[in-house]
Amino acid sequence: MPQPRQFVIEADGGSRGNPGPAGYGAVVIDPVTGETLAEAAEYIGVATNNVAEYKGLIAGLRAAKALVPDASADGALRVRVRMDSKLVVEQMSGRWKIKHPDMKPLAAEAARILPASAVTYEWIPREKNKHADRLANEAMDAGKRGKQWEPSASTAALDTPRPSATAGLPPVSGPPGDAAAGAARARAALASRPGAAPKAAKAAPQVGWGAAPDLGAPATFVLLRHGETALTPEKRFSGSGGSDPELSAAGRHQADRIARSLAERGTIEEIVSSPLRRCRETAAAVAARLGLEVRIEDGLRETDFGAWEGLTFAEVRERYGPDLDAWLASAKAAPTGGGESFAEVARRVAATRDRLTARHAGRTVLLVTHVTPIKTLVRLALGAPPEAMFRMELSAASVSAVAYYADGNASVRVLNDTSHLR
């Protein structure tokens, strides 16, 4: 009995807006030689990241099938799909339920291409999926110019000749006219600039007003307040100068719920956390779902509440009434015992914001932090006075979001969203 042909498929998709202009890329590789056997890429119009990723998977499976005449026969082909979308990998492996109505028909379409026994799925970090990611970006770049994607001259010169993955294949669930991409000139232009790199495929979510074309994709911070600790329901001051409590059972449940929600949305590209334990534990739950690492940023820590740590508002009022009145009246007043004033926290948070926006331009980053840093970022984005801090509600495990543009402007997209907890 002849041995089955074996291929590796690497696929990716992205949306510059989520939803926004979207495209996918897929490559079929010989697992023994590493030779590129086929490529596929397409601009698909306006779609979400997840839709683009599924369409990249479908194109890769079709390309592999086209290389083996009897691929549908059981045992004729074995394919290992590698993707940096944990959502697609887990759903296609049968470990996660497919809930979103846009995903169900795409998953069913992918499952019909080859026998289930012929395909396995593996999650890989994004940096190991550069080939497919590059193709997706090329498709979007060329689609923006109204062109059709085709293998570039530089690819043809470097790789062994291979059949076109798109030749003779039906379009992947896209309406006529959407399948525009074409990368040769875009890649040549990028390659001619020293140190230039393709734009990130998975750009910031566009909720509300979109970015002006000349400003590019903003750095978008998804601001996640940590889950509950034992102190949270009692509304006790819990800052960076106290006991550093762990998540309670309720807090761990909340962290799991937000992790599931963010995995389904599929927009987070990096995770940055406060060094305090409750944030690190919340961030770890999300990171495990998304397959990302957590980077610690000290500037995201909570306010040091000095002698007020662990006390309720009523207890502080009883013990340190004049100090509390001064704190409520002025952002420059610090809590009793050498804590941080809101003015000091604002300077720290603003410096952290500036570092992170410069580092993550055009990307969507989850910041796992606390009440005061989140309120401060929102207040500064709105240009609101310090007293606005006392006019915002932030629930445990709530999500807010702020987008930062290249011209220095900011846009508050979401505040205190807890829909994932219901």
C-alpha positions as a printed Julia matrix, in Angstrom:
422×3 Matrix{Float64}:
   0.0    0.0     0.0
   1.54   3.38   -0.99
   2.53   5.72    1.82
   0.36   8.86    2.19
   1.73  12.18    1.01
   2.53  14.45    3.94
   2.29  18.23    3.98
   2.51  21.04    6.49
   0.08  23.92    6.05
   0.76  27.27    7.69
  -2.13  29.7     7.48
  -3.01  33.12    8.84
  -5.46  35.93    8.32
  -5.84  39.46    9.56
  -8.09  42.5     9.55
  -6.96  46.1     9.68
  -9.84  47.24   11.81
 -11.52  44.04   13.07
 -13.77  44.31   11.21
 -11.91  46.13    8.46
 -10.02  45.47    5.22
  -8.97  41.84    5.59
  -6.95  39.15    3.87
  -5.44  35.74    4.38
  -2.29  33.85    3.5
  -1.5   30.14    3.39
   1.51  28.08    2.42
   1.92  24.32    1.8
   5.34  22.98    2.82
   7.16  19.69    2.32
   7.92  18.62    5.93
  11.1   16.78    4.91
  12.81  19.31    2.65
  11.13  22.49    3.86
  10.31  23.31    0.24
   7.41  25.67   -0.42
   5.01  23.68   -2.59
   2.18  26.18   -2.93
   1.07  29.59   -1.73
  -2.36  31.18   -1.51
  -3.4   34.7    -0.53
  -6.47  36.83   -1.07
  -7.93  40.18   -0.12
 -11.47  39.43    1.08
 -12.92  42.87    1.67
 -14.21  43.89    5.09
 -14.12  41.07    7.64
 -12.9   40.2    11.14
  -9.6   38.59   12.09
 -11.3   35.28   12.84
 -13.11  35.14    9.5
  -9.84  35.89    7.69
  -8.02  33.19    9.68
 -10.64  30.6     8.82
 -10.5   31.54    5.16
  -6.71  31.17    5.26
  -7.18  27.67    6.66
  -9.68  26.79    3.93
  -7.34  28.05    1.21
  -4.43  26.07    2.64
  -6.45  22.85    2.8
  -7.66  23.34   -0.76
  -4.13  24.02   -1.96
  -2.87  20.81   -0.33
  -5.74  18.83   -1.82
  -4.97  20.2    -5.29
  -1.44  18.77   -5.08
  -2.64  15.18   -4.57
  -5.1   13.84   -7.18
  -6.68  11.25   -4.85
  -6.45  13.41   -1.71
 -10.04  12.65   -0.69
  -9.29   8.94   -0.45
  -8.66   7.79    3.1
  -4.92   7.36    3.68
  -3.8    9.25    0.57
  -2.77  12.43    2.39
  -1.73  13.53    5.85
  -1.73  17.25    6.69
  -0.47  19.06    9.77
  -1.99  22.53   10.02
   0.02  25.09   11.97
  -1.61  28.41   12.92
  -1.09  31.16   15.49
  -4.87  31.44   16.0
  -5.6   29.45   19.13
  -9.29  29.95   18.48
  -9.21  28.23   15.08
  -6.88  25.46   16.26
  -8.97  24.65   19.33
 -12.28  24.84   17.49
 -11.15  22.7    14.56
  -9.61  20.19   16.98
 -13.01  19.88   18.65
 -11.88  21.15   22.05
 -13.72  24.49   21.92
 -17.37  24.94   20.98
 -18.04  27.13   17.96
 -20.56  29.75   19.08
 -20.18  32.65   16.64
 -22.58  32.41   13.68
 -19.92  33.65   11.24
 -17.52  30.88   12.29
 -19.81  27.87   12.04
 -20.17  27.71    8.22
 -16.47  28.4     7.74
 -15.48  25.6    10.13
 -17.89  23.26    8.38
 -16.43  24.21    4.99
 -12.9   23.53    6.23
 -13.94  20.16    7.66
 -15.37  19.02    4.31
 -12.22  19.53    2.27
 -10.28  16.51    3.53
 -11.17  13.49    5.66
 -11.04  14.31    9.36
  -8.47  11.56    9.89
  -6.1   13.28    7.44
  -5.77  16.59    9.31
  -4.23  17.52   12.65
  -3.95  21.01   14.14
  -1.11  22.64   16.03
  -0.86  26.1    17.59
   2.4   27.99   16.98
   3.57  31.42   18.18
   3.03  34.24   15.73
   6.75  34.69   15.13
   6.86  31.14   13.73
   4.06  31.85   11.28
   5.82  34.65    9.4
   5.41  33.19    5.91
   1.6   33.03    6.07
   1.43  36.34    7.94
   3.52  38.0     5.22
   1.21  36.63    2.51
  -1.85  37.95    4.35
  -0.27  41.38    4.61
   0.72  41.34    0.95
  -2.86  40.48    0.03
  -4.19  43.39    2.08
  -1.56  45.79    0.75
  -2.33  44.9    -2.83
  -6.08  44.8    -2.24
  -5.86  48.38   -1.01
  -4.46  49.23   -4.45
  -7.18  47.27   -6.27
  -4.73  44.64   -7.46
  -4.82  40.85   -7.46
  -2.34  38.87   -5.4
   0.28  36.82   -7.21
   3.61  35.29   -6.08
   6.21  38.05   -6.16
   9.37  37.98   -8.19
  11.49  37.78   -5.05
   9.61  34.68   -3.91
   9.97  33.02   -7.29
  13.71  33.64   -7.28
  14.26  32.2    -3.82
  11.93  29.2    -3.8
  11.81  26.03   -5.84
   9.21  26.38   -8.61
   5.82  25.18   -7.44
   2.27  25.19   -8.75
   0.07  28.14   -7.97
  -2.18  27.32   -5.04
  -4.94  29.51   -6.4
  -4.96  28.3   -10.0
  -8.2   26.5   -10.78
  -9.52  26.75   -7.23
 -12.87  28.3    -6.33
 -12.85  31.49   -4.25
 -13.01  31.07   -0.46
 -16.48  32.26    0.51
 -15.93  35.75   -0.85
 -18.28  37.72   -3.12
 -17.09  38.42   -6.68
 -14.69  41.31   -6.84
 -13.42  40.91   -3.28
 -10.65  38.52   -4.26
  -8.15  41.25   -5.05
  -4.55  41.1    -3.89
  -1.15  41.3    -5.58
   2.08  41.73   -3.83
   5.04  42.11   -6.15
   5.22  45.89   -6.21
   4.25  46.22   -2.55
   6.99  43.81   -1.46
   9.54  45.45   -3.72
   8.74  48.83   -2.21
   8.98  47.47    1.31
  12.22  45.65    0.58
  13.81  48.8    -0.79
  13.5   50.57    2.56
  16.18  49.58    5.09
  14.66  48.05    8.19
  11.17  48.18    6.75
   8.7   45.51    7.79
   5.19  44.59    6.66
   2.29  46.07    8.55
   0.81  43.89   11.25
  -2.11  41.89    9.92
  -4.06  41.89   13.16
  -4.58  45.54   13.82
  -6.57  47.34   16.48
 -10.31  46.83   16.78
 -12.23  49.72   15.22
 -15.13  50.35   17.57
 -16.93  53.62   16.87
 -15.09  56.21   14.78
 -12.42  54.76   12.51
  -8.88  56.05   12.03
  -8.15  58.66    9.41
  -6.24  57.04    6.52
  -3.13  59.18    7.04
  -2.86  58.32   10.75
  -2.57  54.57   10.28
  -3.67  51.96   12.78
  -3.58  53.17   16.38
  -2.0   51.5    19.36
  -5.05  50.13   21.14
  -4.9   49.29   24.83
  -7.56  46.92   26.07
  -7.65  47.75   29.77
  -8.59  44.82   31.98
  -9.13  45.29   35.68
  -8.03  42.2    37.61
 -10.55  39.74   39.05
 -11.85  39.9    42.59
  -9.76  39.3    45.7
 -11.09  38.78   49.21
 -10.87  42.57   49.69
 -12.83  43.56   46.58
 -16.43  42.84   47.69
 -15.76  44.68   50.96
 -14.54  47.73   49.01
 -11.32  47.99   50.99
  -8.38  50.08   49.84
  -6.03  47.62   48.14
  -3.02  49.21   46.5
   0.63  48.48   45.94
   1.6   49.09   49.56
  -0.59  46.43   51.15
  -0.77  42.66   51.42
  -0.75  41.89   47.66
  -3.74  39.5    47.84
  -4.36  36.64   45.43
  -7.51  36.13   43.4
 -10.45  34.68   45.28
 -12.46  31.77   43.88
 -14.83  34.34   42.34
 -11.86  36.2    40.89
 -10.45  33.06   39.29
 -13.85  32.38   37.73
 -13.95  35.93   36.39
 -10.45  35.54   34.94
 -11.54  32.38   33.15
 -14.63  34.09   31.73
 -12.68  37.04   30.34
 -10.03  34.69   28.96
 -12.71  32.8    27.03
 -14.21  36.04   25.76
 -10.91  37.47   24.56
 -10.0   34.18   22.88
 -13.27  34.26   20.94
 -12.67  37.86   19.84
  -9.15  37.02   18.69
  -7.78  40.57   18.64
  -5.19  40.6    21.44
  -1.6   40.46   20.21
   0.38  41.02   23.41
  -0.24  41.03   27.17
   1.3   43.42   29.69
   0.54  43.2    33.41
   0.98  45.04   36.66
   3.49  43.25   38.93
   0.88  42.72   41.66
  -0.29  39.17   42.19
  -3.98  39.65   41.39
  -3.09  41.07   37.98
  -0.44  38.47   37.23
  -2.93  35.69   37.99
  -5.61  37.3    35.81
  -3.12  37.85   32.99
  -1.89  34.25   33.26
  -5.42  32.93   32.73
  -5.79  34.99   29.55
  -2.29  34.14   28.32
  -2.97  30.43   28.68
  -6.02  30.76   26.44
  -4.34  32.94   23.83
  -0.97  31.21   23.79
   0.84  34.45   24.6
   3.47  35.44   27.13
   2.95  38.06   29.84
   5.34  40.97   30.21
   5.42  42.78   33.56
   5.29  46.59   33.63
   5.87  48.21   37.02
   4.24  51.45   35.89
   0.86  49.69   35.81
   0.83  48.97   39.56
  -1.96  50.33   41.73
  -1.67  53.45   43.9
   0.14  53.07   47.21
  -2.6   53.93   49.69
  -0.24  54.2    52.66
  -1.88  53.7    56.05
  -5.27  53.23   54.37
  -4.34  49.84   52.9
  -6.87  47.18   53.89
  -9.36  49.67   55.36
 -12.85  50.53   54.16
 -13.78  54.09   53.24
 -15.79  54.35   56.47
 -12.82  53.17   58.52
 -10.54  55.72   56.88
 -13.13  58.43   57.49
 -13.25  57.48   61.18
  -9.48  57.28   61.69
  -8.06  59.82   59.23
 -10.95  62.19   58.48
  -8.95  65.38   57.71
  -6.48  63.49   55.5
  -9.35  61.88   53.58
 -11.04  65.27   53.05
  -7.78  66.69   51.7
  -7.35  63.67   49.38
 -10.87  64.04   48.01
 -10.33  67.77   47.43
  -6.96  67.72   45.68
  -5.14  65.32   43.35
  -1.89  66.49   44.96
  -2.85  65.21   48.43
  -1.45  61.82   49.39
  -3.06  59.19   51.65
  -1.94  59.08   55.25
   1.47  57.6    55.91
   3.4   58.38   52.74
   1.13  56.94   50.06
   0.93  58.2    46.46
  -1.18  61.15   45.4
  -3.29  60.89   42.26
  -1.01  63.49   40.69
   2.0   61.24   41.26
   0.15  58.23   39.88
  -0.89  60.24   36.81
   2.73  61.13   36.03
   3.78  57.49   36.42
   0.9   56.17   34.3
   1.39  58.81   31.59
   5.08  57.9    31.27
   4.14  54.22   31.06
   1.48  55.0    28.43
   4.02  56.87   26.3
   6.52  54.0    26.44
   3.89  51.41   25.57
   2.3   53.37   22.73
   5.7   53.9    21.12
   6.52  50.21   21.48
   3.16  48.89   20.26
   2.1   51.29   17.51
  -0.52  49.67   15.29
  -1.08  46.75   17.66
  -3.75  45.68   20.13
  -2.33  45.09   23.6
  -4.07  43.85   26.74
  -3.04  45.81   29.84
  -4.0   43.95   33.02
  -4.01  46.53   35.76
  -6.04  48.26   38.5
  -8.76  50.83   39.11
  -6.57  53.91   39.41
  -4.31  53.3    36.36
  -7.34  52.51   34.18
  -9.29  55.56   35.35
  -6.17  57.67   34.85
  -5.68  56.48   31.26
  -9.34  57.16   30.47
  -9.26  60.58   32.17
  -6.13  61.65   30.31
  -7.54  60.4    27.0
 -10.67  62.51   27.54
  -8.76  65.54   28.8
 -10.95  65.44   31.9
  -9.99  67.06   35.23
  -8.67  64.99   38.16
 -12.05  64.96   39.9
 -13.37  62.83   37.03
 -11.63  59.91   38.75
 -14.45  59.85   41.3
 -17.13  59.78   38.58
 -16.18  56.48   36.93
 -17.27  52.99   37.94
 -14.9   50.11   37.23
 -16.06  46.64   38.18
 -13.75  43.72   38.87
 -12.71  41.97   35.63
 -14.23  44.79   33.56
 -12.87  45.78   30.15
 -12.22  49.3    28.87
 -10.31  50.36   25.75
  -8.43  53.42   24.51
  -6.85  53.89   21.07
  -3.8   56.15   20.64
  -3.04  57.68   17.25
   0.18  58.84   15.66
  -0.79  62.51   15.96
  -1.05  62.23   19.74
  -4.83  62.09   19.93
  -6.69  59.36   21.81
 -10.14  57.82   21.54
 -11.96  56.08   24.4
 -13.7   53.09   22.82
 -15.11  51.14   25.78
 -15.59  51.74   29.51
 -16.42  49.16   32.2
 -17.74  46.42   29.91
 -18.75  43.37   31.97
 -20.89  41.57   29.37
 -18.49  38.62   29.4
 -19.36  37.96   33.05
 -23.09  37.58   32.42
